[in-house]
Structure formats: C-alpha cells, structure tokens
C-alpha cells in the first residue's frame, strides 16, 4: 500500500502541474481558431470553391466534346430476301458511332461566361473575407467582455480583502474597548455582502468565458481561459492619430469585402447582359463523326454465310464532317425579354452597391463619434475614480482614528467601488470602439 501511494504522489503532482500549465488563449489565437472552425466561414469557403469549379466549367466549354454510342437491334418476321421473295427472317445489327463537335462562334457567349464566372468567384471570395471579418469583430467583442468581467472580479477581490482587514482592525478595537460590538457586526455584514459580490463576479467571468468558448465552438471545455494582455497596448496612442470619417470611408471603399463583393456582382451582371445579347447572333459549330455496323442473319440459305465481325466493321464504316450554322430569326421575343430582365438586374445591383456604400459611411461615422464619446466617458470615469479614491482614503483615516462612523466609511468605499466598475466599463468600451476604427482603417484587430 505504501509503495502504491509512493508512486501515486508523483502522478498527482504531474497532473496538478499540467492543470496549472493549462493553455490560455490570446486574442489572436481566438480569432484564428474561430476563422478556422466557424460554420458560416466554412460555408462561404465551400461557396467560393463551388464558384471556382464553375469558372473551370466555363473555360472548358471551348474544348470539343467526344461521345461514343453503341446499339444492338434485333429484327423478326417476314422480309424480302436476295431473290425478292418474302420469307421469315431473324437478324441482328450492332451499330457503333463516335462523334465530336466544337463551337466556332457563339456570339461571344463563351468568353463573357468565363468573365462572368470569374467575377462571381471574386464576389464569393469577398463574401468569405466578409465572414472572416464579422467573426473577428465578434470574437474581439466577447474577448473584451471577458477582460471587463475579470477586472470587475479583481475589484471584488480587493474589496473582500479590504473588508477582511477592516474586520481584523475592528475586532482589535472592540477587544480594547474602543469600538462597540455593533460596529463589528456591521463589518461582518459588509464582508458577507462583498463575498456575495465576489461570487457574482466569479459567475460573470465564468459565463463570459462560456460565451466566448461557444462562439469558438469549444463545447465542454471547462478549463478554457484567456491570457490577460497588456491593456495599454490595446489603446490608441492618441485620438488625434485617427483620420477623418471621410478619409476612413475612402480607405474602406477600397478594402472592405462587402463593397468589393457588390462591385464584382455589378460587373458580373454586365457580363450577363452580354451573354443575353449573344443570342441575337448566329452560332457556328464544327462536327465530325464515324459510324459502322455489324449485321447478322440467322436464316441464310444454304451456301451463304455472314461476313466476319471484323470485316463488316471495316467495310461498313463511314465518316462525316460538317459545319452547322444557326441563325436566330424569331424566338417569340424571349431573347428581347431576357435582355430587359438583365438590364433590370443591373439597376438592382447598382442600388445594392449604393446601399452598401451608404451603410458603410454611416457605420464609419457612428464608429468615429462613438470612439470620441467613449474616450470622453473614459476620461471622466478616471477623474471620478481619482476623486473617489481621495474621499475613501480620507474616510479610512478618519475611521481608523475613531473620528468617523462605519456607515460613512462604507459609503465612501462603495462609491469608490462603483467608480472603478464604471471606469472599467468605459475603458473596455473605449478599447472596442477604437478597435472598430482600426478595422475600418484597415489596421489589424490584434498585434502579431
């Protein structure tokens, strides 16, 4: 038994060491993992690959096709023989045919189809990048939410430690007869409240981590945690470094995937119009073929026999080559109406592009002014913390010297705690707003 315990202890130590060394995720790792495993991103990836296949299909339509056919036919009943007599006859015929055709002119339909499919591929690629951007912003928001609740958790821990220290001091004052027992009860009650607040903070951190892990599709990973970054690196050096909304809009027009996708689809619709118009033109194709057959008669007269399979295939062969010209004359106005519909699609795509541009400009304006507003809110919160800290230290000194009541001391401490919480909220809101501005200006959401 002792030997088993002796071997078990190192195993437990190794297990504890591995748990303590549990991997913590950085913002970059969270974003990279989400992009790799997000279902919407994967669906966009499949759509892009599907468009790539369609490009290849359009390109291969220029090549000639090649098809082979074989058939077997049986004949029964009465037919005419070599002597012009009507006799009962049973026969079979095997036919073999190989044919090919190649389009020579299709009214420029094929080159326009290739260009259209390439533009559709570019639009699908932009949609994929848009999905990656969306999940990156979402992960950044959830990541900062965890940081916010972790900071509130740290504040709650400080409050518990402070109240416990205050409980020890009050106990000494009561023991020395310098404070009433009722003050000790008040401190004990406050400690219970602070411990409850700490429990709530712990739960909030756990739920925030759960939300982030679920966005990452890391289900049933109770050990998931994030690495606390250097908060100062998340701030912009100065808001004056930010360019104007108009300049940010000009930059975004060139790099935002949502705008690029709308542009590609508009260009694709123009190519679709050319494809529709191509049906007004004649089409010319070249075809060639080879055919042969084998005939077998089951009721040959005496002295006659069927020629061999090889000889018949050789002697019965025939070749053909030809040109086919198709000239559209009247097609019940179907081409005209298709051209009209495509023109309407072009106008619709123009409106979609304009709507995407207007939406982008509104988002940039809102992000720009939200960033400045959050900066002002954060600066005000910092000043409020400084004032609350001075007030608390003053009340703490008075209470320690017996010149203040526990109620005044508690109120000052609560005000400080509230100010710190509001500062933390303003700080992470400010960080997220500036990160959105980084996003619209083409800057990365995280440092490599």
C-alpha positions in Angstrom: 0.0 0.0 0.0 2.8 2.4 0.9 4.5 1.6 -2.4 1.3 2.4 -4.3 1.0 5.7 -2.5 4.6 6.5 -3.3 4.0 6.0 -7.0 0.7 7.8 -6.9 2.1 11.1 -5.4 4.3 11.9 -8.4 1.4 11.2 -10.7 -0.8 13.6 -8.8 1.9 16.2 -8.8 2.3 15.9 -12.6 -1.5 16.1 -13.0 -1.6 19.3 -11.0 1.3 20.7 -12.9 -0.4 20.1 -16.2 -3.6 21.7 -14.9 -1.7 24.7 -13.7 0.0 24.9 -17.1 -3.3 24.9 -18.9 -3.1 26.8 -22.2 -4.5 30.3 -22.1 -5.8 31.8 -25.4 -4.7 35.1 -26.8 -7.0 37.3 -28.9 -5.0 36.3 -32.0 -5.4 32.6 -31.2 -9.1 33.0 -30.6 -9.7 34.8 -33.9 -7.5 32.4 -35.9 -9.3 29.4 -34.3 -12.8 30.9 -34.9 -12.0 31.6 -38.6 -10.8 28.1 -39.0 -13.8 26.4 -37.3 -16.7 28.8 -37.8 -19.6 27.2 -39.7 -20.5 30.3 -41.6 -16.9 30.8 -42.7 -16.7 27.2 -43.8 -20.0 27.6 -45.8 -18.5 30.7 -47.5 -15.4 28.7 -48.3 -17.5 26.0 -49.9 -19.3 28.6 -52.0 -16.0 30.0 -53.2 -14.8 26.6 -54.2 -18.0 26.0 -56.0 -17.6 29.2 -57.9 -14.0 28.1 -58.8 -15.4 24.9 -60.3 -17.9 27.0 -62.3 -15.0 29.1 -63.7 -13.3 25.9 -64.8 -16.5 24.6 -66.4 -16.9 27.8 -68.4 -13.3 27.7 -69.6 -13.6 24.1 -70.7 -16.7 24.9 -72.8 -14.3 26.0 -75.6 -13.0 22.5 -76.0 -14.5 19.9 -78.4 -16.7 17.2 -77.0 -16.3 13.5 -77.8 -19.0 10.8 -77.5 -19.3 7.2 -78.4 -22.5 5.2 -78.9 -23.2 1.5 -79.3 -26.5 -0.1 -80.1 -28.0 -3.6 -80.7 -31.1 -4.1 -82.8 -33.0 -7.4 -83.5 -35.4 -8.0 -86.3 -38.1 -10.7 -86.5 -40.8 -11.6 -89.0 -41.2 -11.6 -92.8 -38.9 -9.6 -95.0 -37.6 -9.7 -98.6 -34.5 -11.9 -99.4 -32.0 -11.6 -102.2 -34.3 -13.2 -104.7 -37.1 -10.8 -103.9 -39.0 -13.5 -102.1 -40.9 -12.8 -98.9 -39.5 -15.1 -96.2 -39.4 -15.4 -92.5 -36.2 -13.8 -91.3 -34.5 -13.2 -88.0 -31.5 -10.8 -87.9 -29.5 -8.6 -85.6 -27.4 -5.4 -86.2 -24.7 -3.9 -84.0 -24.0 -0.3 -84.6 -21.1 1.8 -83.4 -20.8 5.6 -83.6 -18.2 8.2 -82.5 -18.9 11.9 -82.9 -17.4 15.2 -81.9 -18.3 18.8 -82.1 -16.7 22.1 -81.3 -18.2 25.6 -81.1 -16.6 28.0 -83.5 -18.6 31.1 -82.9 -21.3 31.6 -80.2 -21.9 35.4 -80.4 -19.1 35.9 -77.8 -21.2 34.0 -75.3 -18.3 31.7 -74.0 -15.8 34.5 -73.3 -18.4 36.5 -71.5 -19.4 33.5 -69.5 -15.8 33.0 -68.4 -15.5 36.6 -67.4 -18.8 36.5 -65.5 -17.9 33.3 -63.6 -14.5 34.9 -62.6 -16.3 37.9 -61.3 -18.7 35.6 -59.4 -15.6 33.9 -57.9 -14.2 37.2 -56.8 -17.5 38.1 -55.2 -17.6 34.8 -53.4 -14.0 35.4 -52.2 -15.1 38.8 -50.9 -18.0 37.2 -49.1 -15.6 34.8 -47.4 -13.4 37.7 -46.3 -16.5 39.5 -45.0 -17.5 36.4 -43.0 -13.9 36.3 -41.5 -14.2 40.0 -40.6 -17.6 39.5 -38.9 -16.4 36.6 -36.8 -13.2 38.6 -35.9 -15.2 41.5 -34.6 -17.5 39.2 -32.7 -14.6 37.4 -31.1 -13.0 40.7 -30.2 -16.2 41.8 -28.5 -16.5 38.6 -26.5 -12.8 38.7 -25.6 -13.1 42.2 -24.2 -16.2 41.3 -22.3 -14.2 38.6 -20.5 -11.5 41.2 -19.8 -14.1 43.5 -18.4 -15.6 40.9 -16.0 -12.1 39.8 -15.0 -11.4 43.4 -14.0 -14.6 43.6 -12.0 -13.6 40.3 -10.4 -10.3 41.8 -9.4 -12.1 44.8 -7.9 -14.4 42.5 -5.9 -11.4 40.5 -4.6 -9.8 43.8 -3.4 -13.0 44.7 -1.7 -13.2 41.4 0.1 -9.5 41.7 1.2 -10.1 45.2 2.4 -13.2 44.3 4.4 -11.4 41.4 6.0 -8.6 43.7 7.0 -11.2 46.1 8.3 -12.8 43.3 10.3 -9.4 42.5 11.9 -8.9 46.1 12.9 -12.5 46.5 14.2 -12.0 43.3 16.2 -8.9 44.8 17.9 -10.8 48.0 18.7 -13.7 46.0 20.2 -11.3 43.9 22.2 -9.6 47.1 23.5 -13.0 48.7 24.3 -12.5 51.4 21.7 -15.4 50.3 19.5 -18.9 49.0 20.1 -19.7 45.4 19.2 -22.4 46.7 16.8 -19.6 48.0 14.6 -18.1 44.6 14.4 -21.4 43.2 13.3 -21.7 45.8 10.6 -18.3 44.9 9.3 -19.2 41.2 9.3 -22.4 42.0 7.4 -20.4 44.1 4.9 -18.0 41.2 4.4 -20.8 38.9 3.6 -22.1 41.3 1.0 -18.6 41.7 -0.5 -18.2 37.9 -0.6 -21.6 37.7 -2.4 -20.4 40.3 -4.9 -17.3 38.3 -5.4 -19.3 35.2 -6.1 -21.4 37.1 -8.6 -18.2 38.4 -10.3 -16.8 34.9 -10.5 -20.0 33.7 -12.1 -19.9 36.6 -14.6 -16.4 35.7 -15.6 -17.4 32.0 -16.0 -20.4 32.9 -18.1 -18.3 35.3 -20.2 -15.7 32.6 -20.8 -18.6 30.2 -21.7 -19.9 32.7 -24.3 -16.5 33.1 -25.8 -15.8 29.3 -25.9 -19.2 28.7 -27.5 -18.5 31.2 -30.2 -15.3 29.3 -30.8 -17.2 26.0 -30.8 -15.2 24.8 -27.8 -18.0 23.0 -26.1 -17.5 21.1 -22.8 -14.1 22.8 -22.3 -14.4 23.8 -18.6 -10.7 24.7 -18.5 -10.9 27.3 -21.2 -9.3 30.7 -20.2 -7.7 33.6 -21.9 -4.4 35.3 -21.5 -4.6 38.7 -20.0 -3.0 41.1 -22.4 -1.2 44.4 -21.7 -4.2 46.7 -21.6 -2.0 49.7 -22.5 -1.2 48.1 -25.9 -4.9 47.9 -26.7 -5.3 51.7 -26.6 -4.6 54.0 -29.4 -1.8 56.3 -28.6 -3.9 59.4 -29.2 -7.3 60.0 -30.8 -5.7 62.7 -32.9 -3.9 60.0 -34.8 -7.3 59.0 -36.2 -8.1 60.2 -39.7 -11.4 61.8 -40.5 -14.6 59.7 -41.3 -14.4 60.9 -44.9 -10.8 59.6 -45.3 -11.6 56.4 -43.5 -14.6 56.0 -45.9 -12.3 56.4 -48.9 -10.0 53.8 -47.5 -12.8 51.4 -46.7 -14.2 51.6 -50.2 -11.1 50.1 -51.5 -10.6 47.3 -48.9 -14.0 46.4 -47.4 -15.1 43.0 -48.7 -18.8 44.0 -48.6 -18.2 46.8 -51.0 -15.9 44.7 -53.2 -18.5 41.9 -53.4 -21.2 44.4 -54.5 -18.8 45.8 -57.2 -18.0 42.4 -58.5 -21.6 41.4 -58.7 -22.5 44.6 -60.6 -19.7 43.8 -63.1 -20.9 40.2 -63.3 -24.4 41.4 -64.2 -23.0 43.5 -67.1 -21.4 40.3 -68.4 -24.7 38.5 -68.0 -26.2 41.2 -70.3 -23.6 40.5 -72.9 -24.5 36.8 -72.7 -28.1 37.5 -73.2 -27.4 39.7 -76.2 -25.2 36.9 -77.7 -28.4 35.0 -78.6 -29.1 37.7 -81.2 -26.0 36.5 -83.2 -25.7 33.4 -85.4 -23.8 30.4 -84.0 -21.4 28.3 -85.9 -20.2 24.8 -84.9 -18.0 22.1 -86.5 -18.9 18.5 -86.2 -17.4 15.2 -87.2 -18.3 11.5 -86.8 -17.5 8.0 -87.7 -20.0 5.1 -87.7 -20.0 1.4 -88.6 -22.2 -1.7 -88.0 -22.2 -5.4 -87.9 -25.2 -7.3 -89.5 -26.0 -11.0 -88.7 -28.8 -13.0 -90.4 -30.0 -16.1 -88.7 -31.9 -17.6 -91.7 -29.3 -17.5 -94.5 -29.9 -20.0 -97.4 -27.6 -22.9 -97.8 -24.2 -21.9 -99.2 -24.3 -18.4 -97.7 -22.7 -17.2 -94.5 -22.4 -14.0 -92.6 -19.3 -11.9 -93.1 -16.9 -11.8 -90.1 -17.3 -9.2 -87.4 -14.0 -7.5 -88.2 -14.6 -7.4 -91.9 -18.1 -5.9 -91.5 -16.8 -3.2 -89.1 -14.1 -2.3 -91.6 -16.2 -2.4 -94.8 -19.3 -0.8 -93.3 -17.6 2.2 -91.8 -18.4 5.8 -92.9 -17.0 9.2 -91.9 -18.7 12.6 -91.8 -17.7 16.2 -91.2 -19.8 19.2 -91.4 -20.5 22.8 -90.4 -23.7 23.9 -88.7 -24.9 27.5 -88.8 -27.8 28.5 -86.7 -29.4 31.9 -87.4 -32.0 33.3 -85.0 -34.9 34.8 -86.9 -37.9 34.8 -84.5 -37.8 33.4 -81.0 -41.1 34.7 -79.6 -39.3 37.7 -78.1 -37.7 35.5 -75.4 -34.2 37.0 -76.1 -35.5 40.5 -76.0 -37.3 39.9 -72.7 -34.2 38.2 -71.2 -32.1 41.3 -72.2 -34.7 43.5 -70.5 -34.6 41.4 -67.3 -30.8 41.6 -67.2 -30.9 45.3 -67.5 -33.2 45.5 -64.6 -30.8 43.3 -62.7 -28.1 45.7 -63.4 -30.1 48.6 -62.0 -30.9 46.5 -58.9 -27.2 45.7 -58.4 -26.4 49.4 -58.7 -28.8 50.1 -55.9 -27.3 47.3 -53.9 -23.9 48.8 -54.3 -25.1 52.3 -53.4 -26.9 50.9 -50.3 -23.7 49.1 -49.2 -21.7 52.3 -49.6 -24.2 54.4 -47.7 -24.4 51.8 -44.9 -20.6 51.7 -44.7 -20.4 55.5 -44.4 -23.0 55.6 -41.7 -21.1 52.8 -39.8 -17.9 54.7 -40.0 -19.4 58.0 -38.9 -21.1 56.2 -36.0 -17.9 54.4 -35.0 -15.9 57.6 -35.3 -18.1 59.6 -33.0 -18.7 56.7 -30.6 -14.9 56.4 -30.2 -14.7 60.1 -29.2 -17.6 59.8 -26.9 -16.2 56.7 -25.3 -12.9 58.5 -24.8 -14.6 61.4 -23.0 -16.5 58.9 -20.9 -13.4 57.1 -20.0 -11.5 60.3 -19.1 -14.4 61.3 -16.9 -14.5 57.9 -15.3 -10.8 58.2 -14.5 -11.4 61.5 -12.8 -14.3 60.0 -10.8 -12.0 57.2 -9.6 -9.3 59.7 -8.5 -11.9 61.7 -6.6 -13.5 58.6 -5.0 -10.0 57.3 -4.1 -9.1 60.6 -2.3 -12.5 60.6 -0.5 -12.1 57.0 0.5 -8.6 57.4 1.9 -9.8 60.4 3.9 -12.7 58.5 5.4 -10.4 55.5 6.0 -8.0 57.6 8.0 -10.9 59.2 10.0 -12.4 55.8 10.7 -9.1 54.3 11.8 -8.6 57.2 14.2 -12.2 56.8 15.5 -13.4 60.1 14.1 -15.8 58.6 11.5 -18.6 56.1 11.6 -18.6 52.8 9.8 -21.5 54.0 7.7 -19.6 56.9 6.3 -16.6 54.7 5.7 -18.7 52.1 3.9 -20.4 54.7 1.7 -17.0 56.1 0.6 -15.8 52.6 -0.2 -19.0 51.8 -2.2 -18.6 55.0 -4.2 -15.0 54.0 -4.9 -16.0 50.5 -6.0 -18.8 51.9 -8.2 -16.4 54.4 -9.8 -13.9 51.7 -10.5 -16.5 49.5 -12.1 -17.7 52.4 -14.3 -14.1 53.1 -15.2 -13.6 49.5 -16.3 -16.8 49.6 -18.4 -15.8 52.9 -20.0 -12.3 51.6 -20.6 -13.3 48.5 -22.5 -16.0 50.3 -24.4 -13.3 52.8 -25.5 -11.0 50.0 -26.5 -13.7 48.2 -28.5 -14.7 51.5 -30.3 -11.1 52.2 -31.2 -10.7 48.7 -32.4 -13.7 49.2 -34.7 -12.0 52.3 -36.1 -8.8 50.3 -36.6 -10.9 47.8 -38.6 -12.4 50.5 -40.9 -8.9 51.9 -41.5 -7.5 48.6 -42.5 -5.5 48.0 -39.3 -5.3 44.6 -37.6 -7.5 43.9 -34.6 -4.5 42.5 -32.7 -0.8 42.8 -32.7 1.2 39.9 -34.2 
